[in-house]
Amino acid sequence: MMALVGGNIVYTWWVNREKVTSSKFRLLEQRLAEVEFAVRQTPPCCHHDELDRRLTSLLGEVREMSGTLKGLNRAVDLMNEHLLNRGNP
């Protein structure tokens, strides 16, 4: 009788251990599939030069827009100053 109870305990422990292990492996397989998908979506090395040129061009355009916005900001500041001081020469 004790052997049957002991066997039942070992069997229950083994089955629960297998459930946890298989669950962990399913999660790992899912994460691996996500990583593989992300790696497949990255551009190949032959496109890196093109991407670098495009990013450099974009950086130049952003700097140009930044300069334009600074100029506009200064013009608005001068207009505000003029409107505020119009009554007080």
VEXTOR-365472 format. One line per field, with one value per residue: chain; residue number from 1; residue in one letter; z, y, x of N, C-alpha, C in turn. Coordinates in Angstrom, 2 decimals. Atoms other than C-alpha are relative to their C-alpha. Example, Ala and Ser with C-alpha at 12.3 -4.5 7.8 and 13.67 -1.06 7.14 Angstrom:
<sites>
mol	(A	A) .
seq	(1	2) .
type	(A	S) .
n_c3	(0.00	-0.06) .
n_c2	(-1.19	-1.19) .
n_c1	(0.89	-0.82) .
ca_c3	(7.80	7.14) .
ca_c2	(-4.50	-1.06) .
ca_c1	(12.30	13.67) .
c_c3	(0.00	0.73) .
c_c2	(1.20	1.09) .
c_c1	(0.90	-0.77) .
</sites>
This chain:
<sites>
mol	(A	A	A	A	A	A	A	A	A	A	A	A	A	A	A	A	A	A	A	A	A	A	A	A	A	A	A	A	A	A	A	A	A	A	A	A	A	A	A	A	A	A	A	A	A	A	A	A	A	A	A	A	A	A	A	A	A	A	A	A	A	A	A	A	A	A	A	A	A	A	A	A	A	A	A	A	A	A	A	A	A	A	A	A	A	A	A	A	A) .
seq	(1	2	3	4	5	6	7	8	9	10	11	12	13	14	15	16	17	18	19	20	21	22	23	24	25	26	27	28	29	30	31	32	33	34	35	36	37	38	39	40	41	42	43	44	45	46	47	48	49	50	51	52	53	54	55	56	57	58	59	60	61	62	63	64	65	66	67	68	69	70	71	72	73	74	75	76	77	78	79	80	81	82	83	84	85	86	87	88	89) .
type	(M	M	A	L	V	G	G	N	I	V	Y	T	W	W	V	N	R	E	K	V	T	S	S	K	F	R	L	L	E	Q	R	L	A	E	V	E	F	A	V	R	Q	T	P	P	C	C	H	H	D	E	L	D	R	R	L	T	S	L	L	G	E	V	R	E	M	S	G	T	L	K	G	L	N	R	A	V	D	L	M	N	E	H	L	L	N	R	G	N	P) .
n_c3	(0.00	-0.06	1.29	0.92	-0.35	0.40	1.46	0.40	-0.29	1.00	1.29	-0.01	0.09	1.34	0.96	-0.20	0.47	1.46	0.43	-0.16	0.96	1.36	0.08	0.17	1.35	0.92	-0.08	0.63	1.44	0.47	-0.01	1.07	1.26	0.10	0.30	1.38	0.86	-0.04	0.73	1.43	0.44	0.11	1.37	0.17	-0.09	1.22	-0.05	-1.08	0.56	0.42	-1.21	-0.55	0.82	-0.23	-1.35	0.05	0.68	-0.92	-1.04	0.56	0.10	-1.36	-0.44	0.74	-0.61	-1.32	0.21	0.40	-1.19	-0.88	0.59	-0.22	-1.43	-0.25	0.60	-0.86	-1.21	0.32	0.16	-1.34	-0.69	0.61	-0.43	-1.44	-0.24	0.86	-0.83	-0.80	0.87) .
n_c2	(-1.19	-1.16	-0.11	-0.59	-1.42	-0.59	-0.04	-1.03	-1.29	-0.18	-0.21	-1.34	-0.94	0.08	-0.57	-1.46	-0.49	0.01	-1.10	-1.25	0.00	-0.18	-1.37	-0.86	0.19	-0.67	-1.44	-0.23	0.15	-1.18	-1.12	0.25	-0.30	-1.47	-0.50	0.37	-0.88	-1.33	0.07	0.07	-1.29	-0.98	-0.06	0.67	-0.87	-0.76	-1.21	-0.88	-1.25	-0.81	-0.51	-1.03	-1.20	-0.57	-0.58	-1.22	-0.99	-0.36	-0.82	-1.33	-0.64	-0.33	-1.17	-1.16	-0.36	-0.56	-1.39	-0.78	-0.19	-0.96	-1.31	-0.34	-0.26	-1.33	-0.98	-0.08	-0.71	-1.42	-0.51	-0.08	-1.12	-1.22	-0.18	-0.31	-1.32	-1.00	-1.05	-0.61	-0.21) .
n_c1	(0.82	-0.89	-0.68	0.97	0.09	-1.28	-0.01	0.94	-0.64	-1.05	0.67	0.59	-1.11	-0.57	0.95	0.00	-1.30	0.07	0.88	-0.73	-1.09	0.53	0.50	-1.17	-0.51	0.92	-0.30	-1.29	0.18	0.72	-0.95	-0.96	0.68	0.08	-1.34	-0.30	0.78	-0.62	-1.26	0.33	0.51	-1.07	-0.52	-1.30	-1.17	-0.21	0.82	-0.45	-0.52	1.15	0.63	-0.87	0.16	1.34	0.03	-0.81	0.82	1.08	-0.60	-0.18	1.31	0.45	-0.78	0.52	1.29	-0.29	-0.42	1.17	0.84	-0.66	0.24	1.41	0.16	-0.56	0.91	1.19	-0.42	-0.10	1.38	0.59	-0.66	0.51	1.39	0.02	-0.58	0.61	0.58	-1.07	-1.16) .
ca_c3	(0.00	0.91	-2.38	-4.23	-2.39	-2.91	-6.59	-6.89	-5.30	-7.65	-10.66	-9.69	-9.17	-12.54	-14.44	-12.89	-13.63	-17.28	-17.54	-16.23	-18.44	-21.59	-20.80	-20.49	-23.77	-25.53	-24.27	-25.36	-28.80	-29.15	-28.17	-30.56	-33.39	-32.62	-32.67	-35.94	-37.46	-36.34	-37.76	-41.10	-41.22	-40.92	-44.20	-45.63	-45.38	-49.00	-48.08	-45.18	-47.39	-48.85	-45.39	-44.22	-47.15	-46.54	-42.81	-43.51	-45.93	-43.39	-40.73	-43.03	-43.64	-39.91	-39.21	-41.93	-40.40	-36.97	-38.27	-39.92	-36.69	-34.70	-37.13	-36.91	-33.14	-33.11	-35.46	-33.22	-30.16	-31.86	-32.84	-29.28	-27.90	-30.34	-29.43	-25.70	-25.94	-28.41	-25.64	-23.87	-26.28) .
ca_c2	(0.00	2.40	1.63	2.54	5.87	6.58	5.71	7.99	10.88	10.37	10.10	13.32	15.14	13.91	14.90	18.40	18.81	17.87	20.39	23.21	22.23	21.96	25.32	26.94	25.40	26.69	30.21	29.93	28.67	31.58	34.10	32.48	32.73	36.45	37.05	35.13	37.20	40.44	39.33	38.48	41.98	43.76	44.98	43.06	44.48	45.62	48.24	49.78	52.32	53.46	53.76	55.76	58.18	58.60	59.20	61.74	63.54	63.47	64.89	67.80	68.50	68.41	70.85	73.16	73.03	73.71	76.83	77.99	77.46	79.39	82.28	82.18	82.04	85.14	86.97	86.13	87.30	90.62	91.02	90.27	92.73	95.39	94.78	94.87	98.07	99.86	101.76	102.55	104.10) .
ca_c1	(0.00	2.81	4.54	1.33	1.04	4.74	4.41	1.41	3.33	6.28	3.94	2.12	5.41	6.72	3.56	3.50	7.21	6.60	3.74	5.92	8.84	6.72	5.09	8.52	9.63	6.50	7.26	10.88	9.84	7.43	10.11	12.57	10.03	9.56	13.31	13.68	10.90	12.56	15.90	14.29	12.76	16.11	17.57	20.51	24.02	24.00	21.38	23.32	25.10	21.79	20.27	23.28	22.94	19.21	19.69	22.44	20.14	17.32	19.65	20.50	16.82	16.06	18.89	17.55	14.06	15.54	17.25	14.04	12.09	14.68	14.33	10.54	10.73	12.95	10.56	7.57	9.51	10.24	6.56	5.45	7.97	6.78	3.11	3.84	5.88	3.60	1.86	5.17	7.67) .
c_c3	(0.00	-1.33	-1.02	0.25	-0.42	-1.51	-0.53	0.20	-1.05	-1.37	-0.09	-0.13	-1.42	-1.04	0.12	-0.49	-1.52	-0.52	0.06	-1.05	-1.41	-0.18	-0.23	-1.41	-1.03	-0.01	-0.68	-1.52	-0.60	-0.06	-1.11	-1.36	-0.20	-0.36	-1.44	-0.97	-0.06	-0.79	-1.50	-0.54	-0.15	-1.43	-0.11	-0.02	-1.24	0.00	1.06	-0.54	-0.43	1.21	0.62	-0.78	0.27	1.37	0.05	-0.66	0.91	1.12	-0.49	-0.10	1.37	0.53	-0.70	0.60	1.37	-0.12	-0.38	1.20	0.98	-0.51	0.20	1.46	0.35	-0.55	0.86	1.29	-0.24	-0.18	1.35	0.78	-0.53	0.48	1.47	0.28	-0.84	0.81	0.81	-0.87	0.77) .
c_c2	(1.26	0.21	0.66	1.50	0.72	0.11	1.08	1.40	0.28	0.28	1.42	1.05	0.03	0.66	1.53	0.61	0.07	1.13	1.33	0.10	0.24	1.41	0.97	-0.13	0.66	1.50	0.33	-0.12	1.21	1.21	-0.16	0.31	1.51	0.60	-0.33	0.88	1.39	0.02	-0.05	1.34	1.05	0.00	-0.69	1.02	0.86	1.30	1.00	1.32	0.91	0.59	1.12	1.30	0.67	0.64	1.28	1.12	0.50	0.90	1.43	0.75	0.41	1.21	1.26	0.46	0.61	1.45	0.89	0.29	0.99	1.42	0.46	0.35	1.39	1.09	0.17	0.72	1.50	0.62	0.15	1.18	1.32	0.26	0.36	1.41	1.10	1.15	0.75	0.21	0.22) .
c_c1	(0.86	0.72	-0.92	-0.14	1.28	0.10	-0.92	0.59	1.08	-0.62	-0.58	1.09	0.57	-0.91	-0.02	1.31	0.00	-0.88	0.73	1.10	-0.52	-0.56	1.15	0.56	-0.91	0.26	1.32	-0.10	-0.72	0.94	1.03	-0.61	-0.12	1.35	0.38	-0.75	0.63	1.30	-0.26	-0.47	1.09	0.55	1.35	1.13	0.19	-0.81	0.48	0.53	-1.14	-0.71	0.83	-0.15	-1.35	-0.10	0.82	-0.78	-1.11	0.53	0.21	-1.32	-0.53	0.76	-0.48	-1.33	0.21	0.44	-1.16	-0.89	0.62	-0.21	-1.43	-0.26	0.52	-0.92	-1.26	0.35	0.08	-1.38	-0.68	0.58	-0.53	-1.45	-0.10	0.49	-0.64	-0.58	1.05	1.24	1.28) .
</sites>
